[in-house]
Amino acid sequence: MIAERFPEIAQLPDEDKLTLMAELWQDVTDDACDEDPAQAAFVEQRWQDYLQHPERVSPWSQVKARILASRA
């Protein structure tokens, strides 16, 4: 995994990891030639919603726990 080559990533708070992920995603999508404008607008709107209301999201550990609990 790439994260193993950069162990300091694991030390980041979840919010910083999400920000890093978004910045990397933006870098990748900036280079995409076939970007769908509607999809790009949707992703941008979701990102702006997150920035305005980060309390509305759940970390993966909580989501996973809810999924596993619903299967029990």
Secondary structure, DSSP 8 states (H G I E B T S, - for coil): -HHHH-GGGGGS-HHHHHHHHHHHHHHHHHT-SS--HHHHHHHHHHHHHHHH-GGG---HHHHHHHHHHHH-
